[in-house]
Amino acid sequence: MGKHRTPYPLEFRAHMVELVKAGRTPEEFAREFEPTAQTIIDWVAQAELDTFAEGLWGRKFPPVNAAWRSAWDRVIPFFAFPPAVRKAIYTTNAIENINSQLRKIIKTRCHFPTNEAATKPIWLALRNITADWGRAAHDWKVAMSQFAILSEDRFVRPFV
């Protein structure tokens, strides 16, 4: 069974957040105190969300704050990745990109009298979309090296 630990007092968390905002790093605190650096980063993120909720935009758009809070447990692990990996995850969804470009082509044409009439613009669009596939995503090399560090056992170079 896992080790049960009492939660840290709110005053302790608030003090840690203030010190991190003042310039100290979570890693320093992880060496000095018991919480991990990631736990401290989570506390800082939670404090920023609280600041957002109390600010102009949080009061103007309360559903946004509610959406972030309801998905918090699924969002926070994403921020554990380095920035290059996060960018690779949220910007390289090729299938959604293809679907949106095909929808745009179909939407402008509205009516296709035959299946062949629909096939031709879709084929031409796919040809134009795949013409750009020779280029790697921007900053992919940085993300790839981060993936190699984070998942050393699963990230292997292909045999060339």
Backbone hydrogen bonds, N-H to C=O, Kabsch-Sander energy under -0.5 kcal/mol:
donor,donor_aa,acceptor,acceptor_aa,energy
13,R,9,P,-2.1
14,A,10,L,-2.8
15,H,11,E,-2.4
16,M,12,F,-2.3
17,V,13,R,-2.6
18,E,14,A,-2.4
19,L,15,H,-2.2
20,V,16,M,-2.3
21,K,17,V,-2.5
22,A,18,E,-1.5
23,G,20,V,-1.2
24,R,19,L,-2.2
28,E,25,T,-0.6
29,F,25,T,-1.4
30,A,26,P,-2.2
31,R,27,E,-1.6
32,E,28,E,-1.7
33,F,29,F,-3.6
40,I,36,T,-1.9
41,I,37,A,-2.4
42,D,38,Q,-2.4
43,W,39,T,-2.0
44,V,40,I,-2.2
45,A,41,I,-2.5
46,Q,42,D,-2.5
47,A,43,W,-2.3
48,E,44,V,-2.2
49,L,45,A,-2.2
50,D,46,Q,-2.2
51,T,47,A,-2.3
52,F,48,E,-2.5
53,A,49,L,-2.5
54,E,50,D,-1.9
55,G,51,T,-1.1
55,G,52,F,-0.6
58,G,52,F,-1.0
59,R,55,G,-2.1
60,K,56,L,-2.1
61,F,57,W,-2.4
64,V,61,F,-1.1
65,N,61,F,-1.1
66,A,62,P,-2.3
67,A,63,P,-2.4
68,W,64,V,-2.3
69,R,65,N,-2.4
70,S,66,A,-2.4
71,A,67,A,-1.5
72,W,69,R,-0.8
74,R,71,A,-1.2
75,V,71,A,-1.7
76,I,72,W,-2.5
78,F,75,V,-1.1
79,F,75,V,-0.8
79,F,76,I,-1.0
80,A,77,P,-1.2
81,F,78,F,-1.2
85,V,82,P,-0.6
86,R,82,P,-2.2
87,K,83,P,-2.4
88,A,84,A,-1.8
89,I,85,V,-2.2
90,Y,86,R,-2.3
91,T,87,K,-1.3
92,T,88,A,-0.9
94,A,92,T,-1.6
97,N,93,N,-1.7
98,I,94,A,-2.5
99,N,95,I,-2.7
100,S,96,E,-2.4
101,Q,97,N,-2.1
102,L,98,I,-2.6
103,R,99,N,-2.6
104,K,100,S,-1.9
105,I,101,Q,-1.8
106,I,102,L,-2.6
107,K,103,R,-2.7
108,T,104,K,-1.7
109,R,105,I,-0.9
110,C,106,I,-1.5
111,H,109,R,-4.1
118,A,114,T,-1.2
119,T,115,N,-2.2
120,K,116,E,-1.8
122,I,118,A,-1.3
123,W,119,T,-2.8
124,L,120,K,-2.5
125,A,121,P,-2.3
126,L,122,I,-2.5
127,R,123,W,-2.2
128,N,124,L,-2.1
129,I,125,A,-2.6
130,T,126,L,-2.6
131,A,127,R,-0.8
132,D,128,N,-0.5
132,D,129,I,-1.1
133,W,130,T,-1.2
134,G,131,A,-0.5
135,R,132,D,-1.4
140,W,137,A,-1.9
143,A,139,D,-1.9
144,M,140,W,-3.1
145,S,141,K,-2.1
146,Q,142,V,-1.9
147,F,143,A,-2.8
148,A,144,M,-2.3
149,I,145,S,-1.7
150,L,146,Q,-2.8
151,S,147,F,-2.9
152,E,149,I,-0.7
154,R,151,S,-1.0
155,F,151,S,-2.0
156,V,154,R,-0.8
